[in-house]
């Protein structure tokens, strides 16, 4: 599977948060990656 660097960072952030908190919320991903909440949700969506 080929991932762009941003996609790889997104997946690493999810894994890190899961280990730290035991759960992952979209807002946590956005805050960790320094995105706005809406931008964080856009990262989670599948490409068209």
FIKOLZA-1660 file (N, C-alpha, C; in steps of 0.1 Angstrom, whole numbers, plus 5000, padded with zeros to 4 digits):
% residues 48
   i   px   py   pz ch aa at
   1 5008 4988 5000  A  X  N
   1 5000 5000 5000  A  X CA
   1 5009 5012 5000  A  X  C
   2 5006 5022 4991  A  X  N
   2 5014 5034 4990  A  X CA
   2 5006 5045 4997  A  X  C
   3 5012 5051 5007  A  X  N
   3 5006 5063 5014  A  X CA
   3 5015 5075 5013  A  X  C
   4 5008 5086 5012  A  X  N
   4 5016 5099 5012  A  X CA
   4 5020 5101 5026  A  X  C
   5 5030 5110 5028  A  X  N
   5 5035 5113 5041  A  X CA
   5 5024 5118 5050  A  X  C
   6 5015 5126 5046  A  X  N
   6 5004 5131 5054  A  X CA
   6 4995 5120 5059  A  X  C
   7 4992 5110 5050  A  X  N
   7 4984 5099 5054  A  X CA
   7 4991 5090 5064  A  X  C
   8 5004 5088 5063  A  X  N
   8 5012 5080 5072  A  X CA
   8 5012 5087 5086  A  X  C
   9 5014 5100 5086  A  X  N
   9 5014 5108 5098  A  X CA
   9 5000 5107 5105  A  X  C
  10 4990 5107 5097  A  X  N
  10 4976 5106 5103  A  X CA
  10 4974 5093 5110  A  X  C
  11 4979 5082 5103  A  X  N
  11 4978 5068 5109  A  X CA
  11 4986 5067 5122  A  X  C
  12 4998 5073 5121  A  X  N
  12 5007 5072 5133  A  X CA
  12 5001 5080 5145  A  X  C
  13 4994 5091 5142  A  X  N
  13 4988 5099 5152  A  X CA
  13 4977 5091 5159  A  X  C
  14 4969 5084 5151  A  X  N
  14 4958 5076 5156  A  X CA
  14 4964 5065 5165  A  X  C
  15 4974 5058 5161  A  X  N
  15 4981 5048 5169  A  X CA
  15 4986 5054 5182  A  X  C
  16 4993 5065 5182  A  X  N
  16 4998 5072 5193  A  X CA
  16 4987 5075 5203  A  X  C
  17 4976 5081 5198  A  X  N
  17 4965 5085 5207  A  X CA
  17 4958 5073 5213  A  X  C
  18 4957 5062 5206  A  X  N
  18 4951 5050 5211  A  X CA
  18 4959 5044 5222  A  X  C
  19 4972 5045 5221  A  X  N
  19 4981 5039 5232  A  X CA
  19 4981 5049 5244  A  X  C
  20 4980 5062 5242  A  X  N
  20 4980 5071 5253  A  X CA
  20 4967 5072 5260  A  X  C
  21 4956 5072 5253  A  X  N
  21 4943 5075 5259  A  X CA
  21 4934 5063 5260  A  X  C
  22 4937 5053 5251  A  X  N
  22 4928 5041 5250  A  X CA
  22 4916 5043 5241  A  X  C
  23 4915 5055 5235  A  X  N
  23 4905 5058 5225  A  X CA
  23 4910 5069 5216  A  X  C
  24 4903 5072 5205  A  X  N
  24 4907 5082 5196  A  X CA
  24 4894 5089 5191  A  X  C
  25 4894 5103 5192  A  X  N
  25 4884 5111 5187  A  X CA
  25 4889 5120 5176  A  X  C
  26 4881 5124 5167  A  X  N
  26 4885 5132 5156  A  X CA
  26 4891 5145 5161  A  X  C
  27 4885 5151 5171  A  X  N
  27 4891 5163 5176  A  X CA
  27 4905 5161 5182  A  X  C
  28 4907 5150 5188  A  X  N
  28 4921 5147 5194  A  X CA
  28 4931 5146 5182  A  X  C
  29 4927 5140 5171  A  X  N
  29 4936 5139 5160  A  X CA
  29 4939 5153 5154  A  X  C
  30 4928 5161 5153  A  X  N
  30 4930 5174 5148  A  X CA
  30 4939 5183 5157  A  X  C
  31 4937 5182 5170  A  X  N
  31 4945 5190 5179  A  X CA
  31 4960 5185 5179  A  X  C
  32 4962 5172 5179  A  X  N
  32 4976 5167 5178  A  X CA
  32 4983 5171 5166  A  X  C
  33 4976 5170 5155  A  X  N
  33 4982 5174 5142  A  X CA
  33 4981 5189 5139  A  X  C
  34 4976 5196 5148  A  X  N
  34 4974 5211 5147  A  X CA
  34 4966 5215 5135  A  X  C
  35 4955 5208 5133  A  X  N
  35 4945 5211 5123  A  X CA
  35 4933 5217 5130  A  X  C
  36 4924 5223 5123  A  X  N
  36 4911 5227 5129  A  X CA
  36 4903 5214 5129  A  X  C
  37 4892 5214 5137  A  X  N
  37 4884 5202 5138  A  X CA
  37 4878 5198 5124  A  X  C
  38 4874 5207 5116  A  X  N
  38 4869 5204 5103  A  X CA
  38 4879 5198 5094  A  X  C
  39 4891 5203 5094  A  X  N
  39 4902 5198 5086  A  X CA
  39 4906 5184 5090  A  X  C
  40 4906 5181 5103  A  X  N
  40 4909 5168 5108  A  X CA
  40 4899 5158 5103  A  X  C
  41 4886 5162 5102  A  X  N
  41 4876 5153 5097  A  X CA
  41 4877 5151 5083  A  X  C
  42 4882 5160 5075  A  X  N
  42 4884 5159 5061  A  X CA
  42 4895 5148 5058  A  X  C
  43 4905 5148 5067  A  X  N
  43 4916 5138 5066  A  X CA
  43 4911 5124 5068  A  X  C
  44 4901 5123 5076  A  X  N
  44 4895 5109 5079  A  X CA
  44 4887 5104 5068  A  X  C
  45 4882 5112 5059  A  X  N
  45 4873 5108 5048  A  X CA
  45 4880 5100 5038  A  X  C
  46 4874 5091 5031  A  X  N
  46 4879 5084 5020  A  X CA
  46 4880 5094 5008  A  X  C
  47 4890 5092 4999  A  X  N
  47 4890 5101 4987  A  X CA
  47 4879 5097 4978  A  X  C
  48 4874 5107 4970  A  X  N
  48 4863 5105 4961  A  X CA
  48 4866 5095 4950  A  X  C
% end
